Amino acid sequence: MTNAKEELLGHLERTKSVIKCATINCGISHWYHDELTEDRRSIDLREGYHVGEYEEFLHRLDFAYDNGYGGQQVYGTVWLMEEGTWLERDEYDGSEWWDYKKCPSIPDNLKSK
């Protein structure tokens, strides 16, 4: 079992990133996890959030799920403060994780002169 909040915070710490805004959707059914209530189905954090909104976002993300078995259970995108970077949920063969994405630099041959 993995805690969704701890998983995201750990990834942010490893990449030294700060959240700009986020939208996370949970596909876990109520019968599978008692912790998942309706307020955790869609968890959003708007740009320009204040401390209380950030704390509420993390509180709603504080639930356990199985990230290594069956279908994907947590979906979403987390935009980061560093321009052109974001976290995206990825999944393969029932395992899922946050994947750090960075827009590639424009090659010199494509830059305007």
Residue pairs with C-beta under 8 A, 6 or more apart in sequence:
1 64
1 65
1 66
2 64
2 65
2 66
2 67
2 68
3 62
3 63
3 64
4 24
4 26
4 61
4 62
4 63
4 64
4 65
4 74
5 58
5 61
5 62
5 63
7 67
7 97
7 98
8 61
8 78
8 87
8 98
9 58
11 17
11 87
11 98
11 100
12 18
12 19
15 80
15 100
17 80
17 81
17 82
17 85
17 87
17 100
18 80
18 81
18 82
19 45
19 54
19 78
19 79
19 80
19 81
20 47
20 79
20 80
20 81
21 44
21 45
21 46
21 47
21 49
21 78
21 79
22 43
22 44
22 45
22 57
22 76
22 77
22 78
22 79
23 42
23 43
23 44
23 45
23 76
23 77
24 42
24 43
24 44
24 61
24 74
24 75
24 76
24 78
25 41
25 42
25 43
25 74
25 75
25 76
26 36
26 40
26 41
26 42
26 43
26 63
26 65
26 73
26 74
26 75
27 71
27 72
27 73
27 74
27 75
28 36
28 65
28 73
28 74
29 36
30 36
30 37
33 63
33 64
33 65
35 63
35 64
36 63
39 60
40 60
40 61
40 63
43 57
43 60
43 61
43 76
44 57
45 53
45 54
45 57
46 53
49 57
65 73
65 74
66 73
67 73
67 74
67 95
67 96
67 97
68 94
68 95
68 96
69 94
69 95
70 94
71 91
71 94
72 89
72 91
72 94
72 96
73 96
74 89
74 96
75 89
76 88
76 89
77 86
77 87
77 88
77 89
78 86
78 87
78 88
78 98
79 85
79 86
80 86
80 87
82 102
84 102
84 103
85 100
85 101
85 102
85 103
86 101
87 98
87 99
87 100
87 101
88 98
88 99
88 101
89 96
89 97
89 98
89 99
90 96
90 97
90 98
90 99
91 97
